Amino acid sequence: MIKRNYSLILVLVSFFLIYCLLALVNHFSFRTYALDLGMFNQALYFFSTGQNAIYTLDLTGQTFPFLATHFSPILILFSPFRYLFGSYTLLVIQVLFILFGAVGIHKIAIDKYKFERRIALIFVIHFLSIWGIYSALSFDFHMNVIGAMCIPWFIYYFKDNPKYTFFFLFFILLTIEVFGIFLFFIILTYIIKLKLFSLKDNYLQYLQLFICIIYVFLVILIIMPALQNTGTNLQLKRYELIGNSPSEMISFIFTKPIEFWNVFIGNKIEPIYNGIKLETLLMILFSGGLAFFVRPIYLIILFPILSIKFLSNEYGFWGINNQYSIELVPVISLVVIDLSSKFYKYRKIITLFVLSTTILGTIQTMFSRKSKWYNEKNNNLFAMEHYQSEFQYSKLKKVFETIGKEEKVSAVTNFVPHLAFRKVIYHFPIVKDATTIVLTKKEGFNYPLTQEEYNNEIKKFKLDSSFRIAYSDKTLIIFKKKFKK
């Protein structure tokens, strides 16, 4: 068994190293951010010390329970590992889960579709080469990745092993709130695909559908708004183009199909964002999405994923940047496997063609994209700039270690993930009751301020009699709160 899996192990190890060149190099080079690695690292700290996680990094200065921002209780399971890997913990876990998802694809190809191992290995390489993974790894840590990588395992056990099916059902649901919607359509698709229409014989599958509905209702519509202390989930504000409440949104979808399609495929914000959705659709096609035309049943899964992307009033959701395409990865992989099984005689031609176009498409996206605001330094493994840092890691690490764990800190976004293991940390320019302010003198690290506004803030604190300069060099400046003796 071990000998027969040498090729798979070699592929997994190779991609592990490639992924580390993205995720770990970015973090080492201070190209990870307060949102989202910083907030997840802070939550990791709280959970690892047995406390309820609090989110203090909101740009409005408000403080929420962490689960009000992302309903991700599974993060609790990862918290002990911070003592091993420090601020890199979640980045390492994210990479390992991607490889875990690839093993699930391998088992589906061999055990469910009866492909020979060489073809199954091509499916694994295809899965690991899809652009959505690289975009997600280049931008911090996200629970969407963890949930998406468990989907192949949910499908693998679906119907045949209820115990593991329910395990992965609940595991995925608890990664992040939106998976209640995705899993509903995944289960529905496989009920139809496998012709599990008898409620008496397949009551477990229908129970899973019911659990997803209840989960979405409770978590998205009741629990999260209660934690946010609002009447409605703040995340729903991203979909105001189709309504101001869940009922209005559902009504819009079913009663205004033409308007719905115009929002879905069009751009209702600014002309500068034209073409972003088209780029996403083309990347799906180049990565094997042509298979959806031959196996249209998978559109039942694809359409709600694209709807959550394309119906948002935030253009960042539409494109191929960041983590917003990760849910597409297992779906594309599964439909390609299904297509190859339908045309089994031509499986080698199909798999090699899809693999080639996928790799070429992914490499192309590393150099240029229509999606705004693409950062090649974070994404392009082939660019020398990716391996060059604006900061000297060892020097900054020593300085950061002098900041007490109990101190309340306000820091620029790039420093937050490295300083987030504490109860209170703010995303500069939010300062509030911070006793330490950690800033950089380098330009380009001023988000969400303009560079001029950022420079003015530094000048303001230099003149503020309640603060003193505790550290200063060419790249770094740290202000400390003065206390009366």
C-alpha positions in Angstrom: 0.0 0.0 0.0 2.8 2.4 0.9 4.7 1.6 -2.3 1.6 2.3 -4.4 1.2 5.7 -2.8 4.7 6.9 -3.3 3.6 9.0 -6.3 0.8 10.6 -4.3 3.1 11.4 -1.4 5.6 13.0 -3.7 2.9 15.2 -5.3 1.6 16.2 -1.8 5.0 17.0 -0.5 5.8 19.0 -3.7 2.7 21.1 -3.4 3.2 21.5 0.3 6.5 23.2 -0.4 5.0 25.3 -3.2 2.1 26.5 -0.9 4.6 27.3 1.9 6.4 29.6 -0.6 3.2 31.5 -0.8 1.7 31.5 2.6 4.7 31.4 4.9 7.0 33.6 2.8 4.2 36.3 2.8 3.9 36.1 6.6 7.7 36.2 7.1 7.8 39.2 4.8 5.1 41.1 6.7 2.6 40.7 3.9 -0.2 39.3 6.0 -2.8 41.6 7.5 -5.0 42.5 10.4 -8.0 41.4 8.4 -8.1 38.5 8.3 -5.1 36.7 9.8 -4.7 39.2 12.6 -8.3 38.7 13.8 -8.0 34.9 13.6 -4.7 34.9 15.4 -6.3 37.0 18.2 -9.2 34.6 18.4 -6.7 31.7 18.5 -5.0 33.4 21.5 -8.3 33.7 23.4 -9.4 30.1 22.7 -6.0 28.7 23.6 -6.2 30.4 27.0 -9.7 29.2 27.7 -11.4 32.5 27.1 -14.3 33.6 24.9 -12.8 35.2 21.8 -13.3 39.0 21.3 -12.8 40.9 18.1 -11.2 44.3 18.7 -9.8 45.0 15.1 -12.9 46.5 13.6 -12.1 49.7 11.6 -15.1 51.4 13.2 -13.5 50.9 16.6 -16.4 48.7 17.8 -15.8 45.5 19.8 -17.7 42.3 19.1 -17.6 38.6 20.2 -15.4 36.9 17.5 -18.3 34.6 16.5 -20.3 37.7 15.5 -17.8 38.3 12.7 -17.4 34.7 11.5 -19.3 31.9 13.1 -16.2 29.5 13.2 -16.3 27.5 16.4 -14.0 24.9 14.7 -11.1 27.4 15.4 -11.2 26.2 19.0 -9.8 22.9 17.8 -6.8 24.6 16.2 -5.9 26.8 19.2 -3.5 24.4 21.0 -1.2 24.4 18.0 -0.3 28.0 18.5 2.1 26.9 21.2 4.0 25.0 18.4 3.8 27.3 15.4 3.1 30.7 16.9 1.7 33.3 14.5 2.2 30.8 11.6 -0.1 28.3 13.1 -3.2 28.9 11.0 -1.2 29.3 7.8 0.3 25.8 8.3 -3.1 24.3 9.1 -4.6 25.9 6.0 -1.9 24.3 3.8 -2.4 20.9 5.4 -6.2 21.0 4.9 -5.7 21.7 1.2 -3.6 18.6 1.0 -6.2 16.7 3.0 -8.8 17.8 0.4 -6.6 16.5 -2.4 -6.4 13.1 -0.7 -10.2 13.1 -0.7 -10.3 13.8 -4.4 -7.8 10.9 -4.9 -10.1 8.5 -3.0 -13.2 9.6 -4.9 -11.5 9.1 -8.2 -10.3 5.6 -7.3 -13.0 4.2 -5.0 -16.1 5.9 -6.4 -15.2 6.2 -10.1 -12.8 3.3 -10.4 -10.0 5.3 -12.2 -6.6 3.8 -12.3 -4.0 5.4 -10.0 -2.2 7.4 -12.7 -5.4 9.1 -13.8 -6.4 9.7 -10.1 -3.0 11.3 -9.6 -3.7 13.7 -12.5 -7.0 14.7 -10.8 -5.1 15.4 -7.6 -2.6 17.6 -9.5 -5.4 19.4 -11.3 -7.2 20.0 -7.9 -4.0 21.4 -6.4 -3.3 23.6 -9.4 -6.6 25.5 -9.6 -6.1 29.3 -9.2 -8.5 29.6 -6.2 -6.1 27.8 -3.9 -3.2 30.1 -4.8 -5.3 33.3 -4.5 -6.5 32.1 -1.0 -3.0 31.2 0.2 -1.6 34.5 -1.0 -4.0 36.4 1.2 -3.9 35.3 4.9 -6.0 32.6 6.5 -9.7 32.0 6.0 -12.0 29.4 7.4 -13.7 29.1 3.9 -10.6 27.2 2.9 -10.9 24.7 5.7 -14.6 24.1 4.9 -14.1 23.8 1.2 -11.3 21.3 1.6 -13.6 19.0 3.6 -16.2 18.9 0.8 -14.5 16.0 -1.1 -14.6 13.9 2.1 -18.2 14.7 2.7 -19.0 13.6 -0.9 -16.8 10.5 -0.5 -18.8 9.2 2.5 -22.1 10.5 1.3 -24.8 7.8 1.4 -22.4 4.9 2.1 -21.1 5.9 5.6 -23.7 7.9 7.6 -21.3 8.3 10.6 -18.6 10.0 8.7 -21.0 11.9 6.5 -22.6 13.5 9.6 -19.2 14.2 11.1 -18.0 16.1 8.0 -21.5 17.8 7.7 -21.2 19.3 11.2 -17.5 20.0 10.8 -18.0 22.0 7.6 -21.0 23.8 9.0 -19.0 25.0 12.0 -16.1 26.3 9.9 -18.0 29.4 8.7 -21.7 30.3 8.5 -22.1 30.4 4.7 -21.5 26.7 4.3 -25.0 26.0 5.4 -26.1 27.3 2.1 -23.5 25.5 0.0 -24.0 22.2 1.7 -27.8 22.4 1.1 -27.2 22.5 -2.6 -24.5 19.9 -2.6 -26.7 17.5 -0.8 -29.6 18.3 -3.1 -27.4 17.7 -6.1 -26.3 14.3 -5.0 -29.8 13.3 -4.0 -30.8 13.9 -7.6 -27.6 12.5 -9.1 -27.9 9.3 -7.1 -31.7 9.1 -7.5 -32.2 9.0 -3.7 -35.9 10.1 -4.1 -37.4 7.7 -1.6 -37.8 9.6 1.7 -38.3 6.3 3.6 -35.1 4.7 2.2 -33.0 7.9 2.2 -34.2 9.7 5.3 -30.7 10.5 6.4 -30.0 12.5 3.3 -33.2 14.5 3.8 -32.3 15.0 7.4 -29.0 16.6 6.3 -31.0 19.0 4.1 -33.2 19.9 7.1 -30.1 20.4 9.3 -28.6 22.9 6.8 -31.9 24.9 6.6 -32.1 25.1 10.4 -28.4 25.9 10.7 -28.7 28.8 8.2 -31.9 30.1 10.0 -30.4 29.9 13.5 -26.8 31.1 12.8 -27.2 33.7 10.0 -30.6 35.1 11.0 -30.6 34.8 14.8 -27.3 34.0 16.5 -25.0 36.3 14.6 -27.3 39.3 14.7 -27.8 38.7 18.4 -24.0 38.6 18.9 -23.6 41.8 16.8 -26.4 43.4 18.8 -28.2 44.3 15.6 -31.6 43.5 14.2 -30.1 41.8 11.1 -26.8 40.2 10.2 -24.3 42.9 9.2 -22.9 40.6 6.5 -26.3 40.9 4.7 -25.5 44.6 4.0 -23.2 43.3 1.2 -26.3 42.3 -0.7 -28.3 45.4 -0.5 -28.5 45.5 -4.4 -31.2 42.8 -4.1 -32.9 43.8 -0.9 -32.5 45.0 2.7 -33.7 41.8 4.5 -33.7 38.0 3.8 -37.3 38.1 2.8 -36.8 41.0 0.3 -33.8 39.1 -1.1 -35.6 35.9 -1.6 -38.6 37.7 -3.1 -36.3 39.6 -5.5 -34.7 36.3 -6.7 -38.0 34.7 -7.5 -40.2 37.6 -8.6 -37.7 39.7 -10.6 -35.7 37.3 -12.8 -34.6 39.9 -15.3 -33.4 42.3 -12.6 -31.8 39.4 -10.8 -29.8 38.4 -13.9 -28.7 42.0 -14.5 -27.3 42.2 -11.0 -25.8 38.7 -11.3 -23.9 39.2 -14.5 -23.6 42.9 -14.6 -21.9 45.8 -12.8 -24.2 48.1 -10.8 -21.4 50.0 -9.1 -18.8 51.8 -11.2 -17.6 51.2 -14.8 -14.0 50.6 -13.5 -15.2 47.2 -12.3 -16.4 46.0 -15.7 -15.0 42.6 -16.7 -14.2 41.3 -13.2 -17.1 38.8 -13.3 -16.2 37.8 -16.9 -12.7 37.0 -15.8 -14.0 34.7 -13.0 -16.2 32.8 -15.5 -13.4 32.4 -18.0 -11.1 31.1 -15.2 -13.8 28.5 -14.3 -14.0 27.4 -18.0 -10.2 27.2 -18.4 -9.9 25.2 -15.2 -12.3 22.5 -16.4 -15.6 24.3 -16.2 -16.5 23.3 -19.7 -17.5 20.0 -18.0 -20.5 21.8 -16.5 -22.1 21.9 -20.0 -21.9 18.1 -20.2 -22.7 17.4 -16.6 -25.2 20.3 -15.9 -26.4 18.8 -12.7 -23.4 20.3 -11.0 -24.8 23.8 -11.8 -27.0 23.3 -8.8 -23.9 23.6 -6.7 -22.1 26.2 -8.9 -24.9 28.7 -9.2 -25.4 29.5 -5.4 -21.6 29.8 -5.0 -21.5 32.3 -7.9 -24.6 34.0 -6.6 -23.0 34.7 -3.2 -20.0 36.2 -5.1 -21.7 38.1 -7.9 -24.7 39.5 -6.1 -22.6 41.3 -3.6 -22.2 45.1 -3.7 -18.5 44.6 -3.0 -16.5 44.2 -6.2 -13.8 42.2 -4.3 -16.2 39.3 -4.0 -16.7 39.1 -7.8 -13.2 38.3 -8.9 -10.4 35.7 -8.6 -8.5 37.5 -5.9 -8.2 36.4 -2.3 -10.3 33.6 -0.8 -13.5 34.3 -2.7 -13.0 31.5 -5.2 -12.0 28.7 -2.9 -15.4 27.1 -2.8 -15.3 26.6 -6.6 -12.2 24.4 -6.4 -13.7 21.1 -5.2 -16.8 21.7 -7.4 -14.6 22.1 -10.5 -12.6 19.1 -9.6 -15.6 16.9 -9.0 -17.3 17.8 -12.3 -14.1 17.1 -14.2 -13.9 13.6 -12.6 -17.5 13.0 -13.4 -17.0 14.1 -17.1 -14.0 11.8 -17.4 -16.0 8.9 -16.2 -18.7 9.6 -18.7 -16.2 9.5 -21.5 -14.0 6.9 -20.0 -12.4 5.9 -23.3 -11.0 9.4 -23.6 -10.1 9.9 -20.0 -6.4 10.5 -20.6 -7.0 13.1 -23.3 -9.6 14.9 -21.1 -7.5 14.9 -17.9 -4.3 16.0 -19.6 -6.1 18.8 -21.5 -7.8 20.1 -18.4 -4.7 19.9 -16.4 -2.7 21.8 -19.0 -5.3 24.6 -19.4 -5.6 24.8 -15.6 -1.9 25.2 -14.9 -1.5 27.7 -17.8 -4.5 29.7 -16.5 -3.2 29.7 -12.9 0.3 30.9 -13.9 -1.2 33.6 -16.1 -3.2 35.0 -13.2 0.0 35.3 -11.2 1.2 37.9 -13.6 -1.9 39.9 -14.4 -5.6 40.1 -13.5 -8.6 42.1 -14.3 -9.7 41.8 -10.6 -8.9 45.0 -8.6 -6.4 45.5 -6.7 -4.2 42.7 -7.5 -0.9 42.5 -5.6 1.6 40.5 -7.7 4.2 40.6 -4.9 1.9 38.5 -2.7 0.8 36.1 -5.4 3.5 35.6 -8.0 5.8 32.7 -7.1 7.9 33.5 -10.2 8.6 37.1 -9.3 11.8 37.9 -7.4 10.0 40.6 -5.5 7.9 37.9 -3.8 10.9 36.7 -1.9 12.1 40.2 -0.9 10.8 41.8 2.3 10.4 45.5 3.1 11.5 44.6 6.6 14.2 42.7 8.4 12.2 39.9 10.1 14.7 39.0 12.9 15.1 42.7 13.9 11.4 43.4 14.1 10.7 40.1 15.9 13.2 41.1 18.7 11.5 44.6 19.0 8.0 43.0 19.1 9.1 40.7 21.8 9.8 43.7 24.1 6.1 44.6 23.9 4.4 43.0 26.9 1.6 40.5 26.3 -0.7 42.5 28.5 -0.2 45.7 26.7 -3.0 47.2 24.6 -1.6 47.7 21.2 -2.6 49.7 18.1 -0.6 48.7 15.0 -0.6 49.0 11.2 -2.3 46.2 9.4 0.9 44.3 8.4 2.2 44.1 11.9 -1.0 43.0 13.6 -0.8 39.2 12.7 2.6 39.1 14.5 1.3 41.0 17.5 -2.2 39.5 17.8 -1.7 37.1 20.7 -3.2 39.5 23.2 -6.6 40.5 24.6 -6.6 44.0 23.0 -5.1 45.0 19.7 -6.5 47.7 17.4 -6.2 48.3 13.7 -4.4 51.7 13.4 -5.7 54.4 13.1 -8.0 53.1 15.9 -6.2 53.8 19.1 -8.8 54.1 21.9 -7.1 53.0 25.1 -3.9 51.5 23.5 -0.8 52.0 25.5 1.5 51.1 22.6 1.3 52.2 19.0 3.4 50.3 16.5 3.9 52.0 13.1 6.3 52.0 10.2 8.0 54.9 8.5 7.9 53.2 5.2 5.4 54.2 2.6 2.7 51.9 1.3 1.6 50.6 4.7 -1.0 53.2 5.4 -4.3 51.3 5.0 -7.0 52.5 5.5 -5.6 56.0 5.5 -4.1 57.8 2.5 -0.3 58.2 2.8 -0.7 61.9 3.7 -3.2 61.1 6.4 -1.0 58.4 7.8 2.1 60.7 7.9 0.0 63.3 9.7 -1.0 60.8 12.3 2.7 60.0 13.0 3.3 63.8 13.4 0.4 64.1 15.7 1.7 61.4 18.1 5.2 63.0 18.0 3.6 66.2 19.3 1.2 64.4 21.7 2.4 65.0 25.3 0.7 61.9 26.5 2.9 59.7 24.3 6.6 59.2 24.1 8.8 57.6 21.4 9.9 54.3 22.8 11.7 53.1 19.7 12.7 54.5 16.4 14.8 53.5 13.4 14.7 53.8 9.6 11.6 51.6 9.3 9.9 51.4 12.7 8.5 53.9 15.2 6.8 52.9 18.5 4.9 55.2 20.8 4.3 54.4 24.4 1.6 56.0 26.6 3.1 58.1 29.4 1.7 57.3 32.9 1.6 59.7 35.8 3.9 58.8 38.6 
